[in-house]
């Protein structure tokens, strides 16, 4: 993942209704998402729709 890819994933996550913020790090390979009433499956789909894999959700 590069900086441009990081921005794509961030934009996709923030477009999900209920997501308040998303901080994506291409160097760490992580995304920290603040949200209300959003299922894990919806967040996972937003990332996977950008052609990235979700390895886990905590």
mmCIF file as Biopython writes it, N, C-alpha, C and O atoms, coordinates in Angstrom:
data_model
#
loop_
_atom_site.group_PDB
_atom_site.id
_atom_site.type_symbol
_atom_site.label_atom_id
_atom_site.label_alt_id
_atom_site.label_comp_id
_atom_site.label_asym_id
_atom_site.label_entity_id
_atom_site.label_seq_id
_atom_site.pdbx_PDB_ins_code
_atom_site.Cartn_x
_atom_site.Cartn_y
_atom_site.Cartn_z
_atom_site.occupancy
_atom_site.B_iso_or_equiv
_atom_site.auth_seq_id
_atom_site.auth_asym_id
_atom_site.pdbx_PDB_model_num
ATOM 1   N N  . UNK A ? 1  ? 0.852   -1.173  0.000  1.0 0.0 1  A 1 
ATOM 2   C CA . UNK A ? 1  ? 0.000   0.000   0.000  1.0 0.0 1  A 1 
ATOM 3   C C  . UNK A ? 1  ? 0.895   1.233   0.000  1.0 0.0 1  A 1 
ATOM 4   O O  . UNK A ? 1  ? 1.903   1.285   0.705  1.0 0.0 1  A 1 
ATOM 5   N N  . UNK A ? 2  ? 0.519   2.212   -0.791 1.0 0.0 2  A 1 
ATOM 6   C CA . UNK A ? 2  ? 1.268   3.468   -0.867 1.0 0.0 2  A 1 
ATOM 7   C C  . UNK A ? 2  ? 0.409   4.608   -0.310 1.0 0.0 2  A 1 
ATOM 8   O O  . UNK A ? 2  ? -0.719  4.390   0.131  1.0 0.0 2  A 1 
ATOM 9   N N  . UNK A ? 3  ? 0.950   5.800   -0.335 1.0 0.0 3  A 1 
ATOM 10  C CA . UNK A ? 3  ? 0.213   6.956   0.171  1.0 0.0 3  A 1 
ATOM 11  C C  . UNK A ? 3  ? -1.089  7.200   -0.578 1.0 0.0 3  A 1 
ATOM 12  O O  . UNK A ? 3  ? -2.104  7.555   0.021  1.0 0.0 3  A 1 
ATOM 13  N N  . UNK A ? 4  ? -1.052  7.005   -1.906 1.0 0.0 4  A 1 
ATOM 14  C CA . UNK A ? 4  ? -2.272  7.184   -2.709 1.0 0.0 4  A 1 
ATOM 15  C C  . UNK A ? 4  ? -3.312  6.133   -2.330 1.0 0.0 4  A 1 
ATOM 16  O O  . UNK A ? 4  ? -4.500  6.430   -2.208 1.0 0.0 4  A 1 
ATOM 17  N N  . UNK A ? 5  ? -2.846  4.904   -2.147 1.0 0.0 5  A 1 
ATOM 18  C CA . UNK A ? 5  ? -3.742  3.804   -1.761 1.0 0.0 5  A 1 
ATOM 19  C C  . UNK A ? 5  ? -4.341  4.071   -0.381 1.0 0.0 5  A 1 
ATOM 20  O O  . UNK A ? 5  ? -5.517  3.800   -0.137 1.0 0.0 5  A 1 
ATOM 21  N N  . UNK A ? 6  ? -3.523  4.599   0.502  1.0 0.0 6  A 1 
ATOM 22  C CA . UNK A ? 6  ? -3.972  4.961   1.851  1.0 0.0 6  A 1 
ATOM 23  C C  . UNK A ? 6  ? -5.145  5.934   1.764  1.0 0.0 6  A 1 
ATOM 24  O O  . UNK A ? 6  ? -6.143  5.778   2.467  1.0 0.0 6  A 1 
ATOM 25  N N  . UNK A ? 7  ? -5.020  6.925   0.907  1.0 0.0 7  A 1 
ATOM 26  C CA . UNK A ? 7  ? -6.073  7.928   0.738  1.0 0.0 7  A 1 
ATOM 27  C C  . UNK A ? 7  ? -7.345  7.299   0.172  1.0 0.0 7  A 1 
ATOM 28  O O  . UNK A ? 7  ? -8.448  7.680   0.563  1.0 0.0 7  A 1 
ATOM 29  N N  . UNK A ? 8  ? -7.203  6.340   -0.746 1.0 0.0 8  A 1 
ATOM 30  C CA . UNK A ? 8  ? -8.365  5.646   -1.322 1.0 0.0 8  A 1 
ATOM 31  C C  . UNK A ? 8  ? -9.139  4.881   -0.263 1.0 0.0 8  A 1 
ATOM 32  O O  . UNK A ? 8  ? -10.367 4.948   -0.214 1.0 0.0 8  A 1 
ATOM 33  N N  . UNK A ? 9  ? -8.421  4.154   0.586  1.0 0.0 9  A 1 
ATOM 34  C CA . UNK A ? 9  ? -9.066  3.370   1.635  1.0 0.0 9  A 1 
ATOM 35  C C  . UNK A ? 9  ? -9.731  4.302   2.645  1.0 0.0 9  A 1 
ATOM 36  O O  . UNK A ? 9  ? -10.857 4.052   3.076  1.0 0.0 9  A 1 
ATOM 37  N N  . UNK A ? 10 ? -9.041  5.372   3.022  1.0 0.0 10 A 1 
ATOM 38  C CA . UNK A ? 10 ? -9.598  6.346   3.965  1.0 0.0 10 A 1 
ATOM 39  C C  . UNK A ? 10 ? -10.893 6.942   3.412  1.0 0.0 10 A 1 
ATOM 40  O O  . UNK A ? 10 ? -11.890 7.035   4.128  1.0 0.0 10 A 1 
ATOM 41  N N  . UNK A ? 11 ? -10.878 7.338   2.165  1.0 0.0 11 A 1 
ATOM 42  C CA . UNK A ? 11 ? -12.056 7.936   1.532  1.0 0.0 11 A 1 
ATOM 43  C C  . UNK A ? 11 ? -13.209 6.932   1.488  1.0 0.0 11 A 1 
ATOM 44  O O  . UNK A ? 11 ? -14.357 7.295   1.743  1.0 0.0 11 A 1 
ATOM 45  N N  . UNK A ? 12 ? -12.909 5.680   1.168  1.0 0.0 12 A 1 
ATOM 46  C CA . UNK A ? 12 ? -13.948 4.642   1.104  1.0 0.0 12 A 1 
ATOM 47  C C  . UNK A ? 12 ? -14.569 4.402   2.474  1.0 0.0 12 A 1 
ATOM 48  O O  . UNK A ? 12 ? -15.788 4.279   2.592  1.0 0.0 12 A 1 
ATOM 49  N N  . UNK A ? 13 ? -13.739 4.336   3.505  1.0 0.0 13 A 1 
ATOM 50  C CA . UNK A ? 13 ? -14.258 4.120   4.855  1.0 0.0 13 A 1 
ATOM 51  C C  . UNK A ? 13 ? -15.089 5.309   5.323  1.0 0.0 13 A 1 
ATOM 52  O O  . UNK A ? 13 ? -16.153 5.131   5.914  1.0 0.0 13 A 1 
ATOM 53  N N  . UNK A ? 14 ? -14.609 6.515   5.062  1.0 0.0 14 A 1 
ATOM 54  C CA . UNK A ? 14 ? -15.330 7.707   5.504  1.0 0.0 14 A 1 
ATOM 55  C C  . UNK A ? 14 ? -16.630 7.919   4.734  1.0 0.0 14 A 1 
ATOM 56  O O  . UNK A ? 14 ? -17.489 8.679   5.180  1.0 0.0 14 A 1 
ATOM 57  N N  . UNK A ? 15 ? -16.788 7.261   3.587  1.0 0.0 15 A 1 
ATOM 58  C CA . UNK A ? 15 ? -18.024 7.363   2.813  1.0 0.0 15 A 1 
ATOM 59  C C  . UNK A ? 15 ? -19.132 6.478   3.386  1.0 0.0 15 A 1 
ATOM 60  O O  . UNK A ? 15 ? -20.296 6.621   3.014  1.0 0.0 15 A 1 
ATOM 61  N N  . UNK A ? 16 ? -18.774 5.574   4.281  1.0 0.0 16 A 1 
ATOM 62  C CA . UNK A ? 16 ? -19.761 4.678   4.890  1.0 0.0 16 A 1 
ATOM 63  C C  . UNK A ? 16 ? -20.593 5.471   5.897  1.0 0.0 16 A 1 
ATOM 64  O O  . UNK A ? 16 ? -20.050 6.154   6.765  1.0 0.0 16 A 1 
ATOM 65  N N  . UNK A ? 17 ? -21.910 5.371   5.769  1.0 0.0 17 A 1 
ATOM 66  C CA . UNK A ? 17 ? -22.797 6.069   6.699  1.0 0.0 17 A 1 
ATOM 67  C C  . UNK A ? 17 ? -22.575 5.543   8.113  1.0 0.0 17 A 1 
ATOM 68  O O  . UNK A ? 17 ? -22.626 4.336   8.349  1.0 0.0 17 A 1 
ATOM 69  N N  . UNK A ? 18 ? -22.329 6.456   9.049  1.0 0.0 18 A 1 
ATOM 70  C CA . UNK A ? 18 ? -22.069 6.085   10.437 1.0 0.0 18 A 1 
ATOM 71  C C  . UNK A ? 18 ? -20.607 6.175   10.826 1.0 0.0 18 A 1 
ATOM 72  O O  . UNK A ? 18 ? -20.280 6.178   12.012 1.0 0.0 18 A 1 
ATOM 73  N N  . UNK A ? 19 ? -19.719 6.247   9.836  1.0 0.0 19 A 1 
ATOM 74  C CA . UNK A ? 19 ? -18.290 6.385   10.134 1.0 0.0 19 A 1 
ATOM 75  C C  . UNK A ? 19 ? -18.006 7.849   10.429 1.0 0.0 19 A 1 
ATOM 76  O O  . UNK A ? 19 ? -18.321 8.731   9.630  1.0 0.0 19 A 1 
ATOM 77  N N  . UNK A ? 20 ? -17.405 8.093   11.588 1.0 0.0 20 A 1 
ATOM 78  C CA . UNK A ? 20 ? -17.067 9.460   12.002 1.0 0.0 20 A 1 
ATOM 79  C C  . UNK A ? 20 ? -15.684 9.860   11.515 1.0 0.0 20 A 1 
ATOM 80  O O  . UNK A ? 20 ? -15.470 11.005  11.117 1.0 0.0 20 A 1 
ATOM 81  N N  . UNK A ? 21 ? -14.738 8.913   11.543 1.0 0.0 21 A 1 
ATOM 82  C CA . UNK A ? 21 ? -13.386 9.199   11.065 1.0 0.0 21 A 1 
ATOM 83  C C  . UNK A ? 21 ? -12.671 7.897   10.756 1.0 0.0 21 A 1 
ATOM 84  O O  . UNK A ? 21 ? -13.030 6.830   11.255 1.0 0.0 21 A 1 
ATOM 85  N N  . UNK A ? 22 ? -11.647 8.014   9.918  1.0 0.0 22 A 1 
ATOM 86  C CA . UNK A ? 22 ? -10.808 6.861   9.589  1.0 0.0 22 A 1 
ATOM 87  C C  . UNK A ? 22 ? -9.379  7.352   9.445  1.0 0.0 22 A 1 
ATOM 88  O O  . UNK A ? 22 ? -9.113  8.307   8.716  1.0 0.0 22 A 1 
ATOM 89  N N  . UNK A ? 23 ? -8.472  6.706   10.132 1.0 0.0 23 A 1 
ATOM 90  C CA . UNK A ? 23 ? -7.046  7.005   10.025 1.0 0.0 23 A 1 
ATOM 91  C C  . UNK A ? 23 ? -6.375  5.753   9.477  1.0 0.0 23 A 1 
ATOM 92  O O  . UNK A ? 23 ? -6.388  4.701   10.116 1.0 0.0 23 A 1 
ATOM 93  N N  . UNK A ? 24 ? -5.793  5.872   8.301  1.0 0.0 24 A 1 
ATOM 94  C CA . UNK A ? 24 ? -5.198  4.731   7.615  1.0 0.0 24 A 1 
ATOM 95  C C  . UNK A ? 24 ? -3.695  4.943   7.527  1.0 0.0 24 A 1 
ATOM 96  O O  . UNK A ? 24 ? -3.236  6.028   7.171  1.0 0.0 24 A 1 
ATOM 97  N N  . UNK A ? 25 ? -2.929  3.909   7.852  1.0 0.0 25 A 1 
ATOM 98  C CA . UNK A ? 25 ? -1.469  3.977   7.786  1.0 0.0 25 A 1 
ATOM 99  C C  . UNK A ? 25 ? -0.956  2.917   6.828  1.0 0.0 25 A 1 
ATOM 100 O O  . UNK A ? 25 ? -1.081  1.719   7.086  1.0 0.0 25 A 1 
ATOM 101 N N  . UNK A ? 26 ? -0.375  3.366   5.712  1.0 0.0 26 A 1 
ATOM 102 C CA . UNK A ? 26 ? 0.175   2.384   4.774  1.0 0.0 26 A 1 
ATOM 103 C C  . UNK A ? 26 ? 1.448   1.750   5.319  1.0 0.0 26 A 1 
ATOM 104 O O  . UNK A ? 26 ? 1.763   0.612   4.971  1.0 0.0 26 A 1 
ATOM 105 N N  . UNK A ? 27 ? 2.180   2.458   6.161  1.0 0.0 27 A 1 
ATOM 106 C CA . UNK A ? 27 ? 3.409   1.874   6.720  1.0 0.0 27 A 1 
ATOM 107 C C  . UNK A ? 27 ? 3.103   0.790   7.744  1.0 0.0 27 A 1 
ATOM 108 O O  . UNK A ? 27 ? 3.804   -0.220  7.806  1.0 0.0 27 A 1 
ATOM 109 N N  . UNK A ? 28 ? 2.065   0.991   8.546  1.0 0.0 28 A 1 
ATOM 110 C CA . UNK A ? 28 ? 1.680   -0.013  9.545  1.0 0.0 28 A 1 
ATOM 111 C C  . UNK A ? 28 ? 0.708   -1.047  8.974  1.0 0.0 28 A 1 
ATOM 112 O O  . UNK A ? 28 ? 0.540   -2.127  9.541  1.0 0.0 28 A 1 
ATOM 113 N N  . UNK A ? 29 ? 0.071   -0.710  7.851  1.0 0.0 29 A 1 
ATOM 114 C CA . UNK A ? 29 ? -0.912  -1.613  7.265  1.0 0.0 29 A 1 
ATOM 115 C C  . UNK A ? 29 ? -2.183  -1.703  8.083  1.0 0.0 29 A 1 
ATOM 116 O O  . UNK A ? 29 ? -2.815  -2.757  8.154  1.0 0.0 29 A 1 
ATOM 117 N N  . UNK A ? 30 ? -2.560  -0.569  8.711  1.0 0.0 30 A 1 
ATOM 118 C CA . UNK A ? 30 ? -3.731  -0.568  9.584  1.0 0.0 30 A 1 
ATOM 119 C C  . UNK A ? 30 ? -4.679  0.580   9.252  1.0 0.0 30 A 1 
ATOM 120 O O  . UNK A ? 30 ? -4.325  1.549   8.581  1.0 0.0 30 A 1 
ATOM 121 N N  . UNK A ? 31 ? -5.893  0.421   9.753  1.0 0.0 31 A 1 
ATOM 122 C CA . UNK A ? 31 ? -6.879  1.498   9.705  1.0 0.0 31 A 1 
ATOM 123 C C  . UNK A ? 31 ? -7.578  1.530   11.057 1.0 0.0 31 A 1 
ATOM 124 O O  . UNK A ? 31 ? -8.010  0.496   11.567 1.0 0.0 31 A 1 
ATOM 125 N N  . UNK A ? 32 ? -7.685  2.719   11.630 1.0 0.0 32 A 1 
ATOM 126 C CA . UNK A ? 32 ? -8.418  2.908   12.880 1.0 0.0 32 A 1 
ATOM 127 C C  . UNK A ? 32 ? -9.654  3.720   12.526 1.0 0.0 32 A 1 
ATOM 128 O O  . UNK A ? 32 ? -9.561  4.841   12.025 1.0 0.0 32 A 1 
ATOM 129 N N  . UNK A ? 33 ? -10.820 3.127   12.798 1.0 0.0 33 A 1 
ATOM 130 C CA . UNK A ? 33 ? -12.079 3.730   12.372 1.0 0.0 33 A 1 
ATOM 131 C C  . UNK A ? 33 ? -12.948 4.020   13.593 1.0 0.0 33 A 1 
ATOM 132 O O  . UNK A ? 33 ? -13.146 3.153   14.444 1.0 0.0 33 A 1 
ATOM 133 N N  . UNK A ? 34 ? -13.460 5.237   13.670 1.0 0.0 34 A 1 
ATOM 134 C CA . UNK A ? 34 ? -14.412 5.626   14.706 1.0 0.0 34 A 1 
ATOM 135 C C  . UNK A ? 34 ? -15.787 5.669   14.051 1.0 0.0 34 A 1 
ATOM 136 O O  . UNK A ? 34 ? -15.980 6.332   13.032 1.0 0.0 34 A 1 
ATOM 137 N N  . UNK A ? 35 ? -16.748 4.949   14.652 1.0 0.0 35 A 1 
ATOM 138 C CA . UNK A ? 35 ? -18.052 4.838   14.003 1.0 0.0 35 A 1 
ATOM 139 C C  . UNK A ? 35 ? -19.156 4.554   15.012 1.0 0.0 35 A 1 
ATOM 140 O O  . UNK A ? 35 ? -18.896 4.169   16.152 1.0 0.0 35 A 1 
ATOM 141 N N  . UNK A ? 36 ? -20.395 4.752   14.569 1.0 0.0 36 A 1 
ATOM 142 C CA . UNK A ? 36 ? -21.601 4.405   15.325 1.0 0.0 36 A 1 
ATOM 143 C C  . UNK A ? 36 ? -22.490 3.544   14.435 1.0 0.0 36 A 1 
ATOM 144 O O  . UNK A ? 36 ? -22.747 3.887   13.282 1.0 0.0 36 A 1 
ATOM 145 N N  . UNK A ? 37 ? -22.954 2.429   14.978 1.0 0.0 37 A 1 
ATOM 146 C CA . UNK A ? 37 ? -23.943 1.587   14.302 1.0 0.0 37 A 1 
ATOM 147 C C  . UNK A ? 37 ? -23.548 1.174   12.890 1.0 0.0 37 A 1 
ATOM 148 O O  . UNK A ? 37 ? -24.349 1.283   11.961 1.0 0.0 37 A 1 
ATOM 149 N N  . UNK A ? 38 ? -22.319 0.702   12.726 1.0 0.0 38 A 1 
ATOM 150 C CA . UNK A ? 38 ? -21.855 0.170   11.451 1.0 0.0 38 A 1 
ATOM 151 C C  . UNK A ? 38 ? -21.351 -1.243  11.718 1.0 0.0 38 A 1 
ATOM 152 O O  . UNK A ? 38 ? -20.576 -1.466  12.649 1.0 0.0 38 A 1 
ATOM 153 N N  . UNK A ? 39 ? -21.789 -2.186  10.908 1.0 0.0 39 A 1 
ATOM 154 C CA . UNK A ? 39 ? -21.356 -3.568  11.120 1.0 0.0 39 A 1 
ATOM 155 C C  . UNK A ? 39 ? -19.939 -3.773  10.586 1.0 0.0 39 A 1 
ATOM 156 O O  . UNK A ? 39 ? -19.482 -3.064  9.690  1.0 0.0 39 A 1 
ATOM 157 N N  . UNK A ? 40 ? -19.267 -4.752  11.157 1.0 0.0 40 A 1 
ATOM 158 C CA . UNK A ? 40 ? -17.927 -5.106  10.689 1.0 0.0 40 A 1 
ATOM 159 C C  . UNK A ? 40 ? -17.955 -5.476  9.209  1.0 0.0 40 A 1 
ATOM 160 O O  . UNK A ? 40 ? -17.027 -5.153  8.467  1.0 0.0 40 A 1 
ATOM 161 N N  . UNK A ? 41 ? -19.015 -6.152  8.782  1.0 0.0 41 A 1 
ATOM 162 C CA . UNK A ? 41 ? -19.121 -6.577  7.385  1.0 0.0 41 A 1 
ATOM 163 C C  . UNK A ? 41 ? -19.167 -5.386  6.431  1.0 0.0 41 A 1 
ATOM 164 O O  . UNK A ? 41 ? -18.598 -5.445  5.341  1.0 0.0 41 A 1 
ATOM 165 N N  . UNK A ? 42 ? -19.831 -4.319  6.827  1.0 0.0 42 A 1 
ATOM 166 C CA . UNK A ? 42 ? -19.920 -3.123  5.980  1.0 0.0 42 A 1 
ATOM 167 C C  . UNK A ? 42 ? -18.546 -2.464  5.866  1.0 0.0 42 A 1 
ATOM 168 O O  . UNK A ? 42 ? -18.149 -2.044  4.780  1.0 0.0 42 A 1 
ATOM 169 N N  . UNK A ? 43 ? -17.820 -2.371  6.981  1.0 0.0 43 A 1 
ATOM 170 C CA . UNK A ? 43 ? -16.474 -1.795  6.943  1.0 0.0 43 A 1 
ATOM 171 C C  . UNK A ? 43 ? -15.547 -2.658  6.093  1.0 0.0 43 A 1 
ATOM 172 O O  . UNK A ? 43 ? -14.767 -2.145  5.291  1.0 0.0 43 A 1 
ATOM 173 N N  . UNK A ? 44 ? -15.639 -3.964  6.277  1.0 0.0 44 A 1 
ATOM 174 C CA . UNK A ? 44 ? -14.805 -4.895  5.506  1.0 0.0 44 A 1 
ATOM 175 C C  . UNK A ? 44 ? -15.085 -4.750  4.011  1.0 0.0 44 A 1 
ATOM 176 O O  . UNK A ? 44 ? -14.157 -4.722  3.203  1.0 0.0 44 A 1 
ATOM 177 N N  . UNK A ? 45 ? -16.350 -4.658  3.647  1.0 0.0 45 A 1 
ATOM 178 C CA . UNK A ? 45 ? -16.714 -4.512  2.236  1.0 0.0 45 A 1 
ATOM 179 C C  . UNK A ? 45 ? -16.169 -3.214  1.651  1.0 0.0 45 A 1 
ATOM 180 O O  . UNK A ? 45 ? -15.718 -3.199  0.506  1.0 0.0 45 A 1 
ATOM 181 N N  . UNK A ? 46 ? -16.201 -2.132  2.414  1.0 0.0 46 A 1 
ATOM 182 C CA . UNK A ? 46 ? -15.681 -0.848  1.931  1.0 0.0 46 A 1 
ATOM 183 C C  . UNK A ? 46 ? -14.203 -0.964  1.582  1.0 0.0 46 A 1 
ATOM 184 O O  . UNK A ? 46 ? -13.752 -0.399  0.586  1.0 0.0 46 A 1 
ATOM 185 N N  . UNK A ? 47 ? -13.450 -1.693  2.398  1.0 0.0 47 A 1 
ATOM 186 C CA . UNK A ? 47 ? -12.015 -1.883  2.141  1.0 0.0 47 A 1 
ATOM 187 C C  . UNK A ? 47 ? -11.813 -2.839  0.970  1.0 0.0 47 A 1 
ATOM 188 O O  . UNK A ? 47 ? -11.014 -2.570  0.072  1.0 0.0 47 A 1 
ATOM 189 N N  . UNK A ? 48 ? -12.529 -3.944  0.982  1.0 0.0 48 A 1 
ATOM 190 C CA . UNK A ? 48 ? -12.364 -4.946  -0.074 1.0 0.0 48 A 1 
ATOM 191 C C  . UNK A ? 48 ? -12.816 -4.428  -1.433 1.0 0.0 48 A 1 
ATOM 192 O O  . UNK A ? 48 ? -12.297 -4.868  -2.459 1.0 0.0 48 A 1 
ATOM 193 N N  . UNK A ? 49 ? -13.770 -3.505  -1.463 1.0 0.0 49 A 1 
ATOM 194 C CA . UNK A ? 49 ? -14.196 -2.890  -2.723 1.0 0.0 49 A 1 
ATOM 195 C C  . UNK A ? 49 ? -13.080 -2.052  -3.349 1.0 0.0 49 A 1 
ATOM 196 O O  . UNK A ? 49 ? -13.138 -1.722  -4.534 1.0 0.0 49 A 1 
ATOM 197 N N  . UNK A ? 50 ? -12.070 -1.711  -2.556 1.0 0.0 50 A 1 
ATOM 198 C CA . UNK A ? 50 ? -10.906 -0.975  -3.056 1.0 0.0 50 A 1 
ATOM 199 C C  . UNK A ? 50 ? -9.764  -1.934  -3.408 1.0 0.0 50 A 1 
ATOM 200 O O  . UNK A ? 50 ? -8.643  -1.500  -3.671 1.0 0.0 50 A 1 
ATOM 201 N N  . UNK A ? 51 ? -10.054 -3.228  -3.411 1.0 0.0 51 A 1 
ATOM 202 C CA . UNK A ? 51 ? -9.096  -4.296  -3.747 1.0 0.0 51 A 1 
ATOM 203 C C  . UNK A ? 51 ? -8.016  -4.507  -2.696 1.0 0.0 51 A 1 
ATOM 204 O O  . UNK A ? 51 ? -6.873  -4.827  -3.025 1.0 0.0 51 A 1 
ATOM 205 N N  . UNK A ? 52 ? -8.384  -4.327  -1.425 1.0 0.0 52 A 1 
ATOM 206 C CA . UNK A ? 52 ? -7.477  -4.621  -0.313 1.0 0.0 52 A 1 
ATOM 207 C C  . UNK A ? 52 ? -8.113  -5.673  0.571  1.0 0.0 52 A 1 
ATOM 208 O O  . UNK A ? 52 ? -9.335  -5.823  0.586  1.0 0.0 52 A 1 
ATOM 209 N N  . UNK A ? 53 ? -7.291  -6.400  1.306  1.0 0.0 53 A 1 
ATOM 210 C CA . UNK A ? 53 ? -7.772  -7.449  2.194  1.0 0.0 53 A 1 
ATOM 211 C C  . UNK A ? 53 ? -7.874  -6.937  3.623  1.0 0.0 53 A 1 
ATOM 212 O O  . UNK A ? 53 ? -7.061  -6.128  4.069  1.0 0.0 53 A 1 
ATOM 213 N N  . UNK A ? 54 ? -8.876  -7.418  4.322  1.0 0.0 54 A 1 
ATOM 214 C CA . UNK A ? 54 ? -9.018  -7.157  5.753  1.0 0.0 54 A 1 
ATOM 215 C C  . UNK A ? 54 ? -8.548  -8.418  6.462  1.0 0.0 54 A 1 
ATOM 216 O O  . UNK A ? 54 ? -9.127  -9.490  6.287  1.0 0.0 54 A 1 
ATOM 217 N N  . UNK A ? 55 ? -7.498  -8.284  7.263  1.0 0.0 55 A 1 
ATOM 218 C CA . UNK A ? 55 ? -6.941  -9.444  7.955  1.0 0.0 55 A 1 
ATOM 219 C C  . UNK A ? 55 ? -7.584  -9.676  9.307  1.0 0.0 55 A 1 
ATOM 220 O O  . UNK A ? 55 ? -7.518  -10.781 9.845  1.0 0.0 55 A 1 
ATOM 221 N N  . UNK A ? 56 ? -8.202  -8.651  9.861  1.0 0.0 56 A 1 
ATOM 222 C CA . UNK A ? 56 ? -8.858  -8.793  11.150 1.0 0.0 56 A 1 
ATOM 223 C C  . UNK A ? 56 ? -9.490  -7.489  11.581 1.0 0.0 56 A 1 
ATOM 224 O O  . UNK A ? 56 ? -9.105  -6.407  11.137 1.0 0.0 56 A 1 
ATOM 225 N N  . UNK A ? 57 ? -10.471 -7.619  12.459 1.0 0.0 57 A 1 
ATOM 226 C CA . UNK A ? 57 ? -11.143 -6.450  13.027 1.0 0.0 57 A 1 
ATOM 227 C C  . UNK A ? 57 ? -11.170 -6.639  14.530 1.0 0.0 57 A 1 
ATOM 228 O O  . UNK A ? 57 ? -11.616 -7.672  15.030 1.0 0.0 57 A 1 
ATOM 229 N N  . UNK A ? 58 ? -10.690 -5.638  15.244 1.0 0.0 58 A 1 
ATOM 230 C CA . UNK A ? 58 ? -10.658 -5.709  16.714 1.0 0.0 58 A 1 
ATOM 231 C C  . UNK A ? 58 ? -11.606 -4.698  17.300 1.0 0.0 58 A 1 
ATOM 232 O O  . UNK A ? 58 ? -11.726 -4.598  18.521 1.0 0.0 58 A 1 
#
